[in-house]
């Protein structure tokens, strides 16, 4: 099964982090999704619960689902892989998974792509980041994986322009950009630039919403306070229109990190997320 622009992806963060793999699959089905994304911690939870890779693949196939991406890969920028983060400081269970781990997990579950981010910064330039990104793309291509670069407003790749510069210079056929609506509107929204980017270079889309005025603590807000599409004031309609004009073939994910949404349980959260996304896309 190949995921395309008509497919909806239930992103990992829309459900609480302790949601089992079985419940993620059931929630995706109840919400009308054809894909899911996973974080490394989701895979580890499934395996520690006794499921084998064959079990995971069989469960996905039986329910008509595919894993869109493994998220997030943090160790690709220059020097990042040499940094060691103590376990007690790794609150989101991100730094315990390096590149080899993320690629291996992506292959194990038949994922379409891996999602790369910068979270540590450093003294590197966008040119050197592009060289590192190209290397990651080459290694991922050996395993049949796409690589999607997601910009974060507080990082050294803070916006669409910087992300596109890295991807453009790297110039690797399996490398592209993730457009996360929350990060897009909390950085420097640039529809004119977005619509000049070739559609094949936009390989990931993640939708959520929020207030028009930026929150005081962006990191806190992005991990705990996002809103479902249509429940906030971000101009998602215009963003979706711009994305359609690029003719991207990327599936559409719903990534709503929200403490309130997590409280209602995975199936209800997925149903609300799916319905909200279909309303936005005009599919309902």
Buried (B, 14 or more C-beta within 10 A) or exposed (E): EEBEBEBBBBBBBBBBBEBBBBBBBBBBBBBBBBBBBBBBBBBBBBBEEEBEBEBBBEBBEEBEBBBBBBBBBBBBBBBBBEEEEEEEEEEEBBBEBBBEBBBBBBBBBBBBBBBBBBBBEBEBEBEBBBBBBBBBBBBBBEEEBBBBBBBBBBBBBBBBBBBBBBBBBBEBEBBBBBBBBBBBBBBBBBBEBBBEBEBEBBBBBBBBBBEEEEBEEBEEBBBBBBBBBBBBEBBBEEBBEBBEEBEBBBBBBBBBBBEEBBEBBBBBBBBBBBBBBBEBBEEE
